[in-house]
C-alpha cells in the first residue's frame, strides 16, 4: 500500500511526517543551543564561528546519525550498559570492550557514508582534517569529559576518515568515559556526534583559561603553550610554559617557562611523528609577551560572548592564532580539603611542582607508570605517575591526591582532579623517581608541594571536603615580632603590591632575569643594544623597578643583577648570535665574571639602578656568582665609575654561592661589601658536586648535608666577625623548621623566601627564637 494515500474509509488527509534529523550540520548553521544534535564541542565551535571568531571550518556528523547507525545493535548495547560497574576494574574493562566491539561491527548505512564523504570533499579536497568526538553531555558547565573521547589529527582520505569516525563512536564506551559518566550520575546510554574540521598545522599550541583554574580568581587568565601540535599540553605529556595575565590592561603578571622535551609534528600525508627537542629549545619560551596578551584579548572576547569563564584550546599557524575548542570552565566551584595553618607542616619537601588543584591530603604513595596498573591503587592512596591521560580516570576516582612528573595547570590530570575535588600537583619532573611505594606523604595542591609524613591538620581521603577545625588566626593579633629579619623574594613587578602588604621587612632577593625578560619582551639585551635601543632598555627596566621600590618605600629592596646562564640567554630572541654553547653552563660564563668580559648590559643595569635610586633610595645592589677576589675588585671598580658609584647609603651585597666565599668574606668586607646572601641551591650543588638540574642525581642534592650546613655556619660567623649582614634566600627555612633553627642558632641576620612561604617561615623562625630564649633563661 502506498503510504502517501489516505487510509480507507477515512477521507481526512493525514498530518505530514516530521523530517528526520539531519545527519550533517556545518559549523555556520550551529549554535550553543544545538548540543543535543552536535554535542558540546560541535555546538561550541558553531557558536564561535557565528560570532566571527577565528575557527577553522568544519562540519558535524550528528548524534542522530550515530543513533540511526547503531539501530541494529541498540538492544544489545543497552543490555551490556546495564551490567557496567565502574568500581570493578576487571569487569569494567570486559564489558566496555564488548560495547566497543558492537559499535565497530555495526554496518555503516550507505546513505550516511555518502553524506559524510560528500561533506569531507566539500570541506577541503584531499587535505588533512581533525576528527574529534563531541558527546551530547560533553563540555557543559558541570561536565567536561576532558580528552576522554577519541580525537584524531592529520586524517587524510575517505577510508581513513570513515575509520576514525567509527573509532570516535566507539570511544563513547571506553572504560574511562563510562567510569566518568557513572561518577557524574549520567546513567543513560551515550549519544555522540563527531566533528570533522580543517587541520591546523600548528607550530605552537596550548590551552587558555579565562579564570585561574586553581584559585578561581576571575581577575586572572592562565595561558599555557608548547611547541607543535596541541595534544602534548592537554595530555600533560610535557611541562608547558605557563603565563598568568591580569585582565586589566591586559598585562602579564607571571611567566613560568617549562621544559618541553619533545613535540609532535606532521610527517607527510596522514602521519605524525615525535621530535625530541634539544635542551636550549626545550627551555625556550613558546610565546612572546605581545602574543600572550593577544591570546588573552581573544580569550576575553570569547568569555564576553558566552557570559561565563571559558576553557579554550588554541593553535597557531603562519603567525595566526586559531580557536579549536571552547567549553565552560567546569572546576573551582566546590570546596577542596582545607590547608593546615601556616607552620603546621613539619615534613621535609620531597618534590614540588605546579599546584593544579587545591587541597591538602595525606596518604600512602602508589607509583604507577601505566593506566593498566590501575588495579594496584587502593582507595585513598596518593597516585604518582609520569602523566595521567584520560585512560587513568577510573584510577583517579579512587586516588586521594594526584602527583605527576609532567603537565601544566590545564592538562587532563589537572582538570579532572579539580572536578573530582582532589589535590593535584603537576610538573614535578621527578616524582616517580623520588617517591616510593608505601611511604606516607602530604600533598598540598595549592602550594604545589609533596612533603614527607602525615600532617596533623591534613584530612585523609575519607574526609575530603570536610574542613578541619581551625584555631583563631594568629594574624588577628598582629604578626609576632622577630629578631631575625624576614624578607621576601620577588621576580616580577606584578607581584609587588601584594607582597608589600605581607608582614615582611623588605625584598631580600629581587631577581633581575625575569624582570629583564618581561620588560624587554623576550629580546636578548645585547640584540637591543646592537639595534641602538639602549634607551629603551633603561626606560623599561626603570619603570619595572620603580613599581617595586615604590611599593616597598621605606623598606630595603636588594636587586641581584642579571645572572643568566648561556643556555638561558640563548633562548631569548636573538640569543643564538650572542651565546656560545657550553657543556656545563651551571659553572660557565655567568655572574660577576661575565660583567667584565661583556660589560655593556651590566653598565646599563647600573644606570637603571642609579636612576631608580634618585627617586627611591631604598634600592640596593647584589652581585651574583662571585668566584675570586680579583673579579669582584674589577666589578666594584665598574660600579664606582658608573652613576651609581656616587650614591651614598647604598648597600653592596654579594651572593654566597661559590664555596670560595667561605674563605674570602674578610677580604670582601675590606673591599666595601656590606652583606652576603647565601644562595643555598648553588652552594649545595658546588659543595656536593651535584648538578641541581640533574634528575638522575636528584637524591644526592641535599641542602641539609653536613658539609653544606657547615659551610653556611662558617659564612654566617665570618660575616658577623667582619661586621656585615648575612642572609639566606631560599625555601628551606619555610618547610624545614630544623633548618630554620640551624640558621637562627648560627646568628643569621635575615632570611628571604617566596611570598607564599612568608607565614610558614615566620612561624618557624619565631619558634626557633623562642626556643633559644628559653634555653638561655634556663642556663642562668
Secondary structure, DSSP 4 states (H G I P E B T S, - for coil): --TTSPPSS--SPPPPPPPPPPSEEEGGG--GGGHHHHHHHHHHHHHHHHTT-----EEEE-HHHHHHHTGGGHHHHHHHHTT--TT-HHHHHHHHHHHHHHHHHSPPPHHHHHHHHHHHHHHHTT--EEEEEEETTSSSSS---TTTS-EEEEE-SHHHHHHHHHHHHHHTTSHHHHHHHHHTT--SPP-EEEEEEEPP--SEEEEEESS-TTT--TTEEEEEEEESSTHHHHTT-S--EEEEEETTTTEEEEEE-----EEEEE-STT-EEEEEPPHHHHTS-SS-HHHHHHHHHHHHHHHHHHTS-EEEEEEEETTEEEEEEEEE---SSS--PPPPPTT---SPEEEE-EEEE--EEEEEEEE-SSGGGGGGPPTT-EEEES---GGGHHHHHH-SEEEESS--TTSHHHHHHHHTT-EEEE--SSHHHH--TT-EEEEETTTTEEEES--TTSB-GGGTT-PPP-PPPGGGG-PPP-SSEEEEEE--GGGHHHHHTSS-SEEEEEEHHHHHHHHTTTB-HHHHHHTT-HHHHHHHHHHHHHHHHHHTTTSEEEEEPP---HHHHTTSBTGGGT----S-GGGSS-HHHHHHHSHHHHHHHHHHHHHHHHH-TTEEEEE-----HHHHHHHHHHHHHSGGGG-TT--EEEEE-STTHHHHHHHHHHTT--EEEEEHHHHHHHHHT--TT-STTGGG--TT-HHHHHHHHHHHHHHHHHT-EEEEESSHHHH-HHHHHHHHHHT--EEEEEGGGHHHHHHHHHHHHHHHHHHHHHH-
